[in-house]
Amino acid sequence: MLLFALLLINVYFTQVSTAFVLRLRTTDMHYNCRNTEYPGTYGKVIRFHVPNDKVSWKEPYSEYNPPTYTSPALIGKPWADPEIGADGFHPENEWNNNKGTVNRTNGNYFYEIDKDGYPINPVGRTGLKGRGVLGRWGPNQAGDAIVTRWRTIDGNIKYSQKGKPILEFLSVRRADCGEWALPGGFADGNEPIENTVKRELLEEAISSDFSYLNENEIEPAKKMLDDFLKNGDLIYCGYVDDRRNTDQAWITTTALHFHDEKNEVFGVIKTEAGDDAMEIDWIEIDQYIRLYANHKHFIRDVCKKLNAHFV
Ligand code: RP5
């Protein structure tokens, strides 16, 4: 009896602590943008080592002396900021707001500016200063599309052992690192983020050639797709633990959910990998899926929302 009670307590605390760790990972910790070489630099840019307990800026770390790296590819690009103070670029009134030509808000997070006028990563240290390959100082706005439908076997919804229906979601394999991810990408200028999500989904995951349909089916199919993508449900808006982040530039995403309850849309519309996606698939969801950045947390929240299987 005592053994049974101890077992129950153990299970309870394991679940509680797992939920806690997941929450911490989403908001308060760097896993992907720390203690690695910077992506695309072939070992030339190595981040300064940041132990787990030194991620937070609140923890003193007197030895901290990160290198600075801003990719030369950013110079002169219309979608990238100049160096702060150069070319008449003085964004001090733009931080944390969306009043200028660039959205510099960061979801629900407020970020600070250091004494030299640079934005400070709101989650903590990354071991690198500069912008890396990110165009904007501070937040770089992105959007992600979570497209789901029920997993079926012979036309019937598949259920987990615990009796919960199982979802699948549309995933793309990124060409830059080979990891599976949600279809998504950066906002073009100050475009509304719903447009970014839709545009990136269409570019990366949906065939633009509708010639597989009969001529009289094409317009209704396009309209159906358009209607489906009109009302995405907000799942997340905020910081992403992306491997490209630095102490002064990071990615902020808005993840919108679209659910094809009866497979009416994707029973007709063909998916196809495009742009910077090298492969595409409907992936069955469970707690073991591995995804780019913190996309898995968005998927977990969608499962909660639809009371679908995850754990
Ligand atoms: C992630 O990077 C975002 O969640 C979004 O999926 C993506 C945007 O970068 P690209 O796919 O355009 O490289 O942090």
py3Dmol code that shows the C-alpha trace and the ligand (Angstrom):
import py3Dmol

protein = """\
ATOM      1  CA  MET A   1       0.000   0.000   0.000  1.00  0.00           C
ATOM      2  CA  LEU A   2       2.789   2.389   1.022  1.00  0.00           C
ATOM      3  CA  LEU A   3       4.677   1.480  -2.123  1.00  0.00           C
ATOM      4  CA  PHE A   4       1.607   2.226  -4.229  1.00  0.00           C
ATOM      5  CA  ALA A   5       1.137   5.628  -2.542  1.00  0.00           C
ATOM      6  CA  LEU A   6       4.798   6.493  -3.141  1.00  0.00           C
ATOM      7  CA  LEU A   7       4.434   5.508  -6.775  1.00  0.00           C
ATOM      8  CA  LEU A   8       1.410   7.775  -7.203  1.00  0.00           C
ATOM      9  CA  ILE A   9       3.232  10.710  -5.591  1.00  0.00           C
ATOM     10  CA  ASN A  10       6.195  10.118  -7.870  1.00  0.00           C
ATOM     11  CA  VAL A  11       4.007  10.059 -11.007  1.00  0.00           C
ATOM     12  CA  TYR A  12       2.255  13.254  -9.884  1.00  0.00           C
ATOM     13  CA  PHE A  13       5.479  15.153  -9.325  1.00  0.00           C
ATOM     14  CA  THR A  14       7.044  13.870 -12.538  1.00  0.00           C
ATOM     15  CA  GLN A  15       4.080  15.252 -14.482  1.00  0.00           C
ATOM     16  CA  VAL A  16       4.079  18.546 -12.614  1.00  0.00           C
ATOM     17  CA  SER A  17       7.795  19.028 -13.104  1.00  0.00           C
ATOM     18  CA  THR A  18       7.588  18.090 -16.802  1.00  0.00           C
ATOM     19  CA  ALA A  19       4.950  20.758 -17.355  1.00  0.00           C
ATOM     20  CA  PHE A  20       7.119  23.219 -15.456  1.00  0.00           C
ATOM     21  CA  VAL A  21      10.241  22.429 -17.467  1.00  0.00           C
ATOM     22  CA  LEU A  22       8.325  22.790 -20.759  1.00  0.00           C
ATOM     23  CA  ARG A  23       7.073  26.206 -19.665  1.00  0.00           C
ATOM     24  CA  LEU A  24      10.575  27.259 -18.659  1.00  0.00           C
ATOM     25  CA  ARG A  25      11.938  26.099 -21.984  1.00  0.00           C
ATOM     26  CA  THR A  26       9.464  28.180 -23.907  1.00  0.00           C
ATOM     27  CA  THR A  27      10.092  31.403 -22.148  1.00  0.00           C
ATOM     28  CA  ASP A  28      13.034  31.425 -19.823  1.00  0.00           C
ATOM     29  CA  MET A  29      15.834  29.380 -21.261  1.00  0.00           C
ATOM     30  CA  HIS A  30      18.154  29.140 -24.242  1.00  0.00           C
ATOM     31  CA  TYR A  31      18.756  25.680 -25.602  1.00  0.00           C
ATOM     32  CA  ASN A  32      19.276  26.268 -29.306  1.00  0.00           C
ATOM     33  CA  CYS A  33      21.174  29.568 -29.332  1.00  0.00           C
ATOM     34  CA  ARG A  34      23.885  28.784 -26.843  1.00  0.00           C
ATOM     35  CA  ASN A  35      27.219  26.907 -26.693  1.00  0.00           C
ATOM     36  CA  THR A  36      27.357  26.181 -30.443  1.00  0.00           C
ATOM     37  CA  GLU A  37      29.133  27.573 -33.439  1.00  0.00           C
ATOM     38  CA  TYR A  38      26.997  30.173 -35.181  1.00  0.00           C
ATOM     39  CA  PRO A  39      25.023  28.609 -38.091  1.00  0.00           C
ATOM     40  CA  GLY A  40      26.522  29.023 -41.542  1.00  0.00           C
ATOM     41  CA  THR A  41      29.933  30.219 -40.324  1.00  0.00           C
ATOM     42  CA  TYR A  42      31.711  26.866 -40.734  1.00  0.00           C
ATOM     43  CA  GLY A  43      33.329  26.984 -37.316  1.00  0.00           C
ATOM     44  CA  LYS A  44      34.620  30.564 -37.691  1.00  0.00           C
ATOM     45  CA  VAL A  45      32.170  32.064 -35.186  1.00  0.00           C
ATOM     46  CA  ILE A  46      31.972  30.231 -31.880  1.00  0.00           C
ATOM     47  CA  ARG A  47      29.672  31.459 -29.139  1.00  0.00           C
ATOM     48  CA  PHE A  48      31.138  32.322 -25.732  1.00  0.00           C
ATOM     49  CA  HIS A  49      30.325  29.507 -23.304  1.00  0.00           C
ATOM     50  CA  VAL A  50      27.223  30.189 -21.183  1.00  0.00           C
ATOM     51  CA  PRO A  51      26.417  27.582 -18.508  1.00  0.00           C
ATOM     52  CA  ASN A  52      22.734  26.924 -17.676  1.00  0.00           C
ATOM     53  CA  ASP A  53      22.902  28.964 -14.500  1.00  0.00           C
ATOM     54  CA  LYS A  54      24.378  31.994 -16.310  1.00  0.00           C
ATOM     55  CA  VAL A  55      21.743  32.410 -19.023  1.00  0.00           C
ATOM     56  CA  SER A  56      19.802  34.939 -16.973  1.00  0.00           C
ATOM     57  CA  TRP A  57      21.220  38.466 -17.039  1.00  0.00           C
ATOM     58  CA  LYS A  58      20.398  38.615 -13.332  1.00  0.00           C
ATOM     59  CA  GLU A  59      23.238  36.179 -12.629  1.00  0.00           C
ATOM     60  CA  PRO A  60      26.616  37.945 -12.468  1.00  0.00           C
ATOM     61  CA  TYR A  61      29.107  36.528 -15.008  1.00  0.00           C
ATOM     62  CA  SER A  62      32.165  38.768 -14.862  1.00  0.00           C
ATOM     63  CA  GLU A  63      34.142  36.612 -17.345  1.00  0.00           C
ATOM     64  CA  TYR A  64      31.409  37.001 -19.981  1.00  0.00           C
ATOM     65  CA  ASN A  65      33.042  38.387 -23.127  1.00  0.00           C
ATOM     66  CA  PRO A  66      31.103  37.275 -26.218  1.00  0.00           C
ATOM     67  CA  PRO A  67      32.452  37.835 -29.733  1.00  0.00           C
ATOM     68  CA  THR A  68      30.532  40.083 -32.138  1.00  0.00           C
ATOM     69  CA  TYR A  69      29.293  38.803 -35.480  1.00  0.00           C
ATOM     70  CA  THR A  70      27.032  40.400 -38.060  1.00  0.00           C
ATOM     71  CA  SER A  71      26.896  38.614 -41.404  1.00  0.00           C
ATOM     72  CA  PRO A  72      28.324  40.727 -44.280  1.00  0.00           C
ATOM     73  CA  ALA A  73      25.308  39.523 -46.281  1.00  0.00           C
ATOM     74  CA  LEU A  74      23.146  42.017 -44.346  1.00  0.00           C
ATOM     75  CA  ILE A  75      24.999  45.099 -45.520  1.00  0.00           C
ATOM     76  CA  GLY A  76      22.841  47.342 -47.708  1.00  0.00           C
ATOM     77  CA  LYS A  77      19.868  44.956 -47.745  1.00  0.00           C
ATOM     78  CA  PRO A  78      16.508  46.791 -47.709  1.00  0.00           C
ATOM     79  CA  TRP A  79      15.119  44.272 -45.179  1.00  0.00           C
ATOM     80  CA  ALA A  80      18.033  44.797 -42.760  1.00  0.00           C
ATOM     81  CA  ASP A  81      18.850  47.615 -40.325  1.00  0.00           C
ATOM     82  CA  PRO A  82      22.087  49.574 -40.681  1.00  0.00           C
ATOM     83  CA  GLU A  83      24.511  49.680 -37.767  1.00  0.00           C
ATOM     84  CA  ILE A  84      23.000  51.621 -34.881  1.00  0.00           C
ATOM     85  CA  GLY A  85      23.994  55.285 -35.199  1.00  0.00           C
ATOM     86  CA  ALA A  86      25.123  54.856 -38.838  1.00  0.00           C
ATOM     87  CA  ASP A  87      23.352  56.267 -41.921  1.00  0.00           C
ATOM     88  CA  GLY A  88      21.033  58.349 -39.763  1.00  0.00           C
ATOM     89  CA  PHE A  89      19.672  55.197 -38.116  1.00  0.00           C
ATOM     90  CA  HIS A  90      18.546  56.178 -34.613  1.00  0.00           C
ATOM     91  CA  PRO A  91      15.820  53.744 -33.550  1.00  0.00           C
ATOM     92  CA  GLU A  92      15.628  54.879 -29.883  1.00  0.00           C
ATOM     93  CA  ASN A  93      11.958  55.856 -30.203  1.00  0.00           C
ATOM     94  CA  GLU A  94      11.059  52.637 -31.993  1.00  0.00           C
ATOM     95  CA  TRP A  95      12.024  49.992 -29.426  1.00  0.00           C
ATOM     96  CA  ASN A  96       9.110  47.987 -28.005  1.00  0.00           C
ATOM     97  CA  ASN A  97       6.607  49.603 -30.356  1.00  0.00           C
ATOM     98  CA  ASN A  98       5.098  49.290 -33.796  1.00  0.00           C
ATOM     99  CA  LYS A  99       4.817  52.973 -34.631  1.00  0.00           C
ATOM    100  CA  GLY A 100       7.676  53.223 -37.133  1.00  0.00           C
ATOM    101  CA  THR A 101       8.110  51.363 -40.409  1.00  0.00           C
ATOM    102  CA  VAL A 102       9.261  48.205 -38.597  1.00  0.00           C
ATOM    103  CA  ASN A 103       7.389  46.263 -35.946  1.00  0.00           C
ATOM    104  CA  ARG A 104       9.833  46.207 -33.009  1.00  0.00           C
ATOM    105  CA  THR A 105       7.503  44.658 -30.428  1.00  0.00           C
ATOM    106  CA  ASN A 106       8.268  41.319 -28.891  1.00  0.00           C
ATOM    107  CA  GLY A 107       4.998  39.541 -28.174  1.00  0.00           C
ATOM    108  CA  ASN A 108       4.217  39.994 -24.504  1.00  0.00           C
ATOM    109  CA  TYR A 109       7.825  40.561 -23.557  1.00  0.00           C
ATOM    110  CA  PHE A 110       9.256  43.984 -22.931  1.00  0.00           C
ATOM    111  CA  TYR A 111      12.979  44.245 -23.678  1.00  0.00           C
ATOM    112  CA  GLU A 112      15.555  46.639 -22.287  1.00  0.00           C
ATOM    113  CA  ILE A 113      18.066  48.814 -24.104  1.00  0.00           C
ATOM    114  CA  ASP A 114      21.682  48.941 -22.916  1.00  0.00           C
ATOM    115  CA  LYS A 115      23.680  52.110 -22.228  1.00  0.00           C
ATOM    116  CA  ASP A 116      25.097  52.085 -25.794  1.00  0.00           C
ATOM    117  CA  GLY A 117      21.622  51.947 -27.350  1.00  0.00           C
ATOM    118  CA  TYR A 118      21.476  48.219 -28.230  1.00  0.00           C
ATOM    119  CA  PRO A 119      18.429  46.063 -27.416  1.00  0.00           C
ATOM    120  CA  ILE A 120      19.072  43.311 -24.865  1.00  0.00           C
ATOM    121  CA  ASN A 121      17.863  39.757 -25.483  1.00  0.00           C
ATOM    122  CA  PRO A 122      14.932  39.431 -23.022  1.00  0.00           C
ATOM    123  CA  VAL A 123      15.596  35.770 -22.220  1.00  0.00           C
ATOM    124  CA  GLY A 124      19.286  36.102 -21.445  1.00  0.00           C
ATOM    125  CA  ARG A 125      22.799  35.458 -22.712  1.00  0.00           C
ATOM    126  CA  THR A 126      23.494  33.651 -25.994  1.00  0.00           C
ATOM    127  CA  GLY A 127      27.298  33.976 -26.111  1.00  0.00           C
ATOM    128  CA  LEU A 128      27.244  36.278 -29.162  1.00  0.00           C
ATOM    129  CA  LYS A 129      26.781  39.989 -29.871  1.00  0.00           C
ATOM    130  CA  GLY A 130      25.885  41.602 -33.197  1.00  0.00           C
ATOM    131  CA  ARG A 131      22.982  40.421 -35.340  1.00  0.00           C
ATOM    132  CA  GLY A 132      24.377  37.201 -36.797  1.00  0.00           C
ATOM    133  CA  VAL A 133      22.236  36.628 -39.898  1.00  0.00           C
ATOM    134  CA  LEU A 134      19.183  38.439 -38.526  1.00  0.00           C
ATOM    135  CA  GLY A 135      18.260  41.654 -40.295  1.00  0.00           C
ATOM    136  CA  ARG A 136      16.833  43.602 -37.366  1.00  0.00           C
ATOM    137  CA  TRP A 137      18.311  44.669 -34.072  1.00  0.00           C
ATOM    138  CA  GLY A 138      16.023  43.346 -31.331  1.00  0.00           C
ATOM    139  CA  PRO A 139      12.982  41.339 -32.434  1.00  0.00           C
ATOM    140  CA  ASN A 140      12.742  39.922 -35.965  1.00  0.00           C
ATOM    141  CA  GLN A 141       9.088  39.197 -36.719  1.00  0.00           C
ATOM    142  CA  ALA A 142       8.164  35.760 -38.055  1.00  0.00           C
ATOM    143  CA  GLY A 143       4.941  33.819 -38.501  1.00  0.00           C
ATOM    144  CA  ASP A 144       4.253  30.071 -38.349  1.00  0.00           C
ATOM    145  CA  ALA A 145       1.319  28.028 -39.637  1.00  0.00           C
ATOM    146  CA  ILE A 146       0.058  25.038 -37.662  1.00  0.00           C
ATOM    147  CA  VAL A 147      -2.196  23.072 -39.991  1.00  0.00           C
ATOM    148  CA  THR A 148      -3.827  20.003 -38.463  1.00  0.00           C
ATOM    149  CA  ARG A 149      -6.293  17.285 -39.339  1.00  0.00           C
ATOM    150  CA  TRP A 150      -7.223  14.000 -37.664  1.00  0.00           C
ATOM    151  CA  ARG A 151      -5.045  10.970 -38.304  1.00  0.00           C
ATOM    152  CA  THR A 152      -7.186   8.264 -39.875  1.00  0.00           C
ATOM    153  CA  ILE A 153      -6.947   4.548 -40.582  1.00  0.00           C
ATOM    154  CA  ASP A 154      -9.253   3.265 -43.313  1.00  0.00           C
ATOM    155  CA  GLY A 155     -11.250   6.476 -43.061  1.00  0.00           C
ATOM    156  CA  ASN A 156     -11.719   6.274 -39.257  1.00  0.00           C
ATOM    157  CA  ILE A 157     -10.051   8.584 -36.749  1.00  0.00           C
ATOM    158  CA  LYS A 158      -7.130   6.907 -34.990  1.00  0.00           C
ATOM    159  CA  TYR A 159      -7.256   6.916 -31.160  1.00  0.00           C
ATOM    160  CA  SER A 160      -4.493   6.650 -28.574  1.00  0.00           C
ATOM    161  CA  GLN A 161      -4.478   3.905 -25.925  1.00  0.00           C
ATOM    162  CA  LYS A 162      -5.959   6.450 -23.534  1.00  0.00           C
ATOM    163  CA  GLY A 163      -8.857   6.983 -25.934  1.00  0.00           C
ATOM    164  CA  LYS A 164      -7.854  10.401 -27.267  1.00  0.00           C
ATOM    165  CA  PRO A 165      -8.104  11.204 -30.988  1.00  0.00           C
ATOM    166  CA  ILE A 166      -4.744  11.615 -32.723  1.00  0.00           C
ATOM    167  CA  LEU A 167      -3.845  14.637 -34.823  1.00  0.00           C
ATOM    168  CA  GLU A 168      -1.376  15.047 -37.649  1.00  0.00           C
ATOM    169  CA  PHE A 169       0.135  18.329 -38.767  1.00  0.00           C
ATOM    170  CA  LEU A 170       1.719  19.662 -41.903  1.00  0.00           C
ATOM    171  CA  SER A 171       5.472  19.815 -41.449  1.00  0.00           C
ATOM    172  CA  VAL A 172       8.336  20.911 -43.676  1.00  0.00           C
ATOM    173  CA  ARG A 173      11.956  19.835 -43.582  1.00  0.00           C
ATOM    174  CA  ARG A 174      14.186  22.900 -43.540  1.00  0.00           C
ATOM    175  CA  ALA A 175      16.872  23.048 -46.198  1.00  0.00           C
ATOM    176  CA  ASP A 176      19.320  24.929 -43.932  1.00  0.00           C
ATOM    177  CA  CYS A 177      19.592  22.343 -41.144  1.00  0.00           C
ATOM    178  CA  GLY A 178      17.489  19.334 -42.193  1.00  0.00           C
ATOM    179  CA  GLU A 179      15.195  19.633 -39.148  1.00  0.00           C
ATOM    180  CA  TRP A 180      11.430  19.257 -39.373  1.00  0.00           C
ATOM    181  CA  ALA A 181       9.546  22.465 -38.596  1.00  0.00           C
ATOM    182  CA  LEU A 182       6.283  24.316 -39.004  1.00  0.00           C
ATOM    183  CA  PRO A 183       5.965  26.140 -42.315  1.00  0.00           C
ATOM    184  CA  GLY A 184       6.926  29.707 -41.474  1.00  0.00           C
ATOM    185  CA  GLY A 185       9.155  32.645 -42.187  1.00  0.00           C
ATOM    186  CA  PHE A 186       9.894  36.312 -41.694  1.00  0.00           C
ATOM    187  CA  ALA A 187       7.483  39.177 -42.244  1.00  0.00           C
ATOM    188  CA  ASP A 188       8.096  41.273 -45.347  1.00  0.00           C
ATOM    189  CA  GLY A 189       8.504  44.806 -43.982  1.00  0.00           C
ATOM    190  CA  ASN A 190       5.553  45.706 -41.820  1.00  0.00           C
ATOM    191  CA  GLU A 191       3.031  43.332 -43.438  1.00  0.00           C
ATOM    192  CA  PRO A 192       0.241  42.096 -41.137  1.00  0.00           C
ATOM    193  CA  ILE A 193       1.476  38.895 -39.540  1.00  0.00           C
ATOM    194  CA  GLU A 194      -1.596  36.896 -40.709  1.00  0.00           C
ATOM    195  CA  ASN A 195      -0.401  37.626 -44.255  1.00  0.00           C
ATOM    196  CA  THR A 196       3.093  36.400 -43.399  1.00  0.00           C
ATOM    197  CA  VAL A 197       1.710  33.135 -42.020  1.00  0.00           C
ATOM    198  CA  LYS A 198      -0.479  32.573 -45.060  1.00  0.00           C
ATOM    199  CA  ARG A 199       2.205  33.556 -47.580  1.00  0.00           C
ATOM    200  CA  GLU A 200       4.837  31.306 -45.986  1.00  0.00           C
ATOM    201  CA  LEU A 201       2.434  28.362 -45.844  1.00  0.00           C
ATOM    202  CA  LEU A 202       1.560  28.763 -49.507  1.00  0.00           C
ATOM    203  CA  GLU A 203       5.208  29.167 -50.540  1.00  0.00           C
ATOM    204  CA  GLU A 204       6.591  26.265 -48.534  1.00  0.00           C
ATOM    205  CA  ALA A 205       3.826  23.719 -48.407  1.00  0.00           C
ATOM    206  CA  ILE A 206       1.101  24.124 -51.021  1.00  0.00           C
ATOM    207  CA  SER A 207       1.323  23.546 -54.735  1.00  0.00           C
ATOM    208  CA  SER A 208       0.624  26.692 -56.738  1.00  0.00           C
ATOM    209  CA  ASP A 209      -0.061  24.585 -59.807  1.00  0.00           C
ATOM    210  CA  PHE A 210      -3.690  23.483 -59.669  1.00  0.00           C
ATOM    211  CA  SER A 211      -3.561  21.598 -62.970  1.00  0.00           C
ATOM    212  CA  TYR A 212      -4.291  18.323 -61.123  1.00  0.00           C
ATOM    213  CA  LEU A 213      -7.884  19.610 -60.855  1.00  0.00           C
ATOM    214  CA  ASN A 214     -10.447  19.899 -63.633  1.00  0.00           C
ATOM    215  CA  GLU A 215     -10.805  23.400 -64.990  1.00  0.00           C
ATOM    216  CA  ASN A 216     -14.171  23.951 -63.316  1.00  0.00           C
ATOM    217  CA  GLU A 217     -12.792  22.779 -59.949  1.00  0.00           C
ATOM    218  CA  ILE A 218      -9.883  25.210 -59.747  1.00  0.00           C
ATOM    219  CA  GLU A 219     -11.630  28.435 -58.696  1.00  0.00           C
ATOM    220  CA  PRO A 220     -13.843  26.764 -56.012  1.00  0.00           C
ATOM    221  CA  ALA A 221     -10.750  24.976 -54.627  1.00  0.00           C
ATOM    222  CA  LYS A 222      -8.789  28.236 -54.442  1.00  0.00           C
ATOM    223  CA  LYS A 223     -11.693  29.932 -52.691  1.00  0.00           C
ATOM    224  CA  MET A 224     -12.007  27.082 -50.212  1.00  0.00           C
ATOM    225  CA  LEU A 225      -8.302  27.336 -49.394  1.00  0.00           C
ATOM    226  CA  ASP A 226      -8.568  31.089 -49.062  1.00  0.00           C
ATOM    227  CA  ASP A 227     -11.529  30.821 -46.661  1.00  0.00           C
ATOM    228  CA  PHE A 228      -9.747  28.147 -44.645  1.00  0.00           C
ATOM    229  CA  LEU A 229      -6.746  30.441 -44.183  1.00  0.00           C
ATOM    230  CA  LYS A 230      -8.815  33.447 -43.160  1.00  0.00           C
ATOM    231  CA  ASN A 231      -9.400  32.610 -39.520  1.00  0.00           C
ATOM    232  CA  GLY A 232      -6.257  31.281 -37.934  1.00  0.00           C
ATOM    233  CA  ASP A 233      -6.434  30.797 -34.197  1.00  0.00           C
ATOM    234  CA  LEU A 234      -3.651  32.476 -32.210  1.00  0.00           C
ATOM    235  CA  ILE A 235      -1.619  29.836 -30.355  1.00  0.00           C
ATOM    236  CA  TYR A 236       1.541  31.739 -29.497  1.00  0.00           C
ATOM    237  CA  CYS A 237       3.078  35.158 -29.916  1.00  0.00           C
ATOM    238  CA  GLY A 238       6.528  35.767 -28.520  1.00  0.00           C
ATOM    239  CA  TYR A 239      10.159  34.808 -28.344  1.00  0.00           C
ATOM    240  CA  VAL A 240      11.532  31.780 -30.209  1.00  0.00           C
ATOM    241  CA  ASP A 241      14.573  29.870 -28.992  1.00  0.00           C
ATOM    242  CA  ASP A 242      16.096  29.894 -32.481  1.00  0.00           C
ATOM    243  CA  ARG A 243      19.709  28.927 -33.185  1.00  0.00           C
ATOM    244  CA  ARG A 244      20.273  32.275 -34.989  1.00  0.00           C
ATOM    245  CA  ASN A 245      19.506  34.479 -31.934  1.00  0.00           C
ATOM    246  CA  THR A 246      22.122  36.696 -30.369  1.00  0.00           C
ATOM    247  CA  ASP A 247      22.326  38.949 -27.319  1.00  0.00           C
ATOM    248  CA  GLN A 248      21.112  41.851 -29.493  1.00  0.00           C
ATOM    249  CA  ALA A 249      18.854  40.248 -32.135  1.00  0.00           C
ATOM    250  CA  TRP A 250      16.330  37.432 -31.886  1.00  0.00           C
ATOM    251  CA  ILE A 251      13.228  35.923 -33.500  1.00  0.00           C
ATOM    252  CA  THR A 252       9.693  36.581 -32.322  1.00  0.00           C
ATOM    253  CA  THR A 253       6.935  34.535 -33.880  1.00  0.00           C
ATOM    254  CA  THR A 254       3.178  34.468 -34.156  1.00  0.00           C
ATOM    255  CA  ALA A 255       1.857  30.920 -34.559  1.00  0.00           C
ATOM    256  CA  LEU A 256      -1.641  30.553 -36.001  1.00  0.00           C
ATOM    257  CA  HIS A 257      -3.647  27.324 -36.046  1.00  0.00           C
ATOM    258  CA  PHE A 258      -5.851  26.066 -38.901  1.00  0.00           C
ATOM    259  CA  HIS A 259      -7.757  22.812 -38.383  1.00  0.00           C
ATOM    260  CA  ASP A 260      -9.200  20.830 -41.277  1.00  0.00           C
ATOM    261  CA  GLU A 261     -11.796  18.918 -39.226  1.00  0.00           C
ATOM    262  CA  LYS A 262     -13.164  16.692 -41.999  1.00  0.00           C
ATOM    263  CA  ASN A 263     -10.189  16.823 -44.359  1.00  0.00           C
ATOM    264  CA  GLU A 264     -12.369  18.796 -46.725  1.00  0.00           C
ATOM    265  CA  VAL A 265      -9.604  21.206 -47.673  1.00  0.00           C
ATOM    266  CA  PHE A 266      -6.585  18.910 -47.870  1.00  0.00           C
ATOM    267  CA  GLY A 267      -8.657  16.128 -49.363  1.00  0.00           C
ATOM    268  CA  VAL A 268      -8.675  18.396 -52.425  1.00  0.00           C
ATOM    269  CA  ILE A 269      -5.641  20.701 -52.183  1.00  0.00           C
ATOM    270  CA  LYS A 270      -2.259  19.169 -52.949  1.00  0.00           C
ATOM    271  CA  THR A 271       0.705  19.821 -50.650  1.00  0.00           C
ATOM    272  CA  GLU A 272       4.152  20.323 -52.144  1.00  0.00           C
ATOM    273  CA  ALA A 273       7.512  21.374 -50.701  1.00  0.00           C
ATOM    274  CA  GLY A 274       8.645  24.739 -52.044  1.00  0.00           C
ATOM    275  CA  ASP A 275      10.958  27.679 -51.337  1.00  0.00           C
ATOM    276  CA  ASP A 276      13.358  26.737 -48.486  1.00  0.00           C
ATOM    277  CA  ALA A 277      11.523  23.513 -47.602  1.00  0.00           C
ATOM    278  CA  MET A 278      13.168  20.368 -48.978  1.00  0.00           C
ATOM    279  CA  GLU A 279      10.448  17.909 -47.971  1.00  0.00           C
ATOM    280  CA  ILE A 280       6.920  17.966 -46.675  1.00  0.00           C
ATOM    281  CA  ASP A 281       4.818  15.481 -44.719  1.00  0.00           C
ATOM    282  CA  TRP A 282       1.794  15.070 -42.466  1.00  0.00           C
ATOM    283  CA  ILE A 283       3.386  14.036 -39.171  1.00  0.00           C
ATOM    284  CA  GLU A 284       1.441  12.106 -36.539  1.00  0.00           C
ATOM    285  CA  ILE A 285       1.549  13.964 -33.239  1.00  0.00           C
ATOM    286  CA  ASP A 286       2.794  12.547 -29.968  1.00  0.00           C
ATOM    287  CA  GLN A 287       5.171  13.718 -27.268  1.00  0.00           C
ATOM    288  CA  TYR A 288       8.197  12.259 -29.094  1.00  0.00           C
ATOM    289  CA  ILE A 289       8.103  14.458 -32.202  1.00  0.00           C
ATOM    290  CA  ARG A 290      11.283  16.479 -32.651  1.00  0.00           C
ATOM    291  CA  LEU A 291      10.934  19.882 -34.209  1.00  0.00           C
ATOM    292  CA  TYR A 292      12.961  22.993 -34.981  1.00  0.00           C
ATOM    293  CA  ALA A 293      13.281  25.760 -32.328  1.00  0.00           C
ATOM    294  CA  ASN A 294      10.343  25.543 -29.885  1.00  0.00           C
ATOM    295  CA  HIS A 295       7.712  24.587 -32.452  1.00  0.00           C
ATOM    296  CA  LYS A 296       6.895  21.455 -30.459  1.00  0.00           C
ATOM    297  CA  HIS A 297       5.447  23.606 -27.684  1.00  0.00           C
ATOM    298  CA  PHE A 298       2.977  25.175 -30.112  1.00  0.00           C
ATOM    299  CA  ILE A 299       1.899  21.689 -31.224  1.00  0.00           C
ATOM    300  CA  ARG A 300       1.410  20.635 -27.604  1.00  0.00           C
ATOM    301  CA  ASP A 301      -0.859  23.654 -27.047  1.00  0.00           C
ATOM    302  CA  VAL A 302      -2.920  22.779 -30.123  1.00  0.00           C
ATOM    303  CA  CYS A 303      -3.421  19.248 -28.732  1.00  0.00           C
ATOM    304  CA  LYS A 304      -4.642  20.755 -25.460  1.00  0.00           C
ATOM    305  CA  LYS A 305      -7.010  23.009 -27.356  1.00  0.00           C
ATOM    306  CA  LEU A 306      -8.558  20.137 -29.345  1.00  0.00           C
ATOM    307  CA  ASN A 307      -8.327  17.652 -26.460  1.00  0.00           C
ATOM    308  CA  ALA A 308      -6.196  15.439 -28.694  1.00  0.00           C
ATOM    309  CA  HIS A 309      -3.507  12.914 -27.834  1.00  0.00           C
ATOM    310  CA  PHE A 310      -0.066  14.284 -26.978  1.00  0.00           C
ATOM    311  CA  VAL A 311       1.359  12.386 -23.986  1.00  0.00           C
TER     312      VAL A 311
END
"""
ligand_1 = """\
14
RP5
C 11.695 30.243 -36.451
O 12.322 30.568 -37.681
C 10.299 30.824 -36.587
O 9.408 30.167 -35.707
C 10.007 30.581 -38.049
O 9.510 29.271 -38.220
C 11.372 30.618 -38.725
C 11.617 31.824 -39.602
O 12.856 31.701 -40.245
P 13.028 31.129 -41.742
O 12.215 29.863 -41.849
O 12.474 32.171 -42.668
O 14.481 30.890 -41.894
O 12.378 30.776 -35.400
"""
view = py3Dmol.view(width=600, height=400)
view.addModel(protein, "pdb")
view.setStyle({"model": 0}, {"cartoon": {"style": "trace"}})
view.addModel(ligand_1, "xyz")
view.setStyle({"model": 1}, {"stick": {}})
view.zoomTo()
view.show()
